[in-house]
Amino acid sequence: TNVTMGIHGPPIADLFPNTTIMFADIAGFTAWSSEREPVQVFQLLESLYREFDRTAKRSGVFKVETIGDCYVAVAGLPDPQPDHALIMCKFAQK
């Protein structure tokens, strides 16, 4: 659901039921990064997310955002895709 608050009105919400969302989080990242220099952490995330972005683009998956070590992506948005779940599963396997 996409929610936007109007200044003088109720929220405007859109429902997108035919989507699949992936949250990819790096297991052990907090412990690993606490023992590294900031540049090492940045380089790891930059190279990982760059590859995720390339694969997402080739797969028809839309990157929503990155939050720390979490990568959020969606299939079925902004363009509807009837096989959104399959597209996301294939993306996740790569």
Buried (B, 14 or more C-beta within 10 A) or exposed (E): EEEEEEEEEEEEEEEBEBBBBBEBEBEEBEEBBEEEEEEEBEEBBEEBBEEBBEBBEEBBBBBBEBEEBEBBBBBBBEEEBEBBBEBBEBBBEE
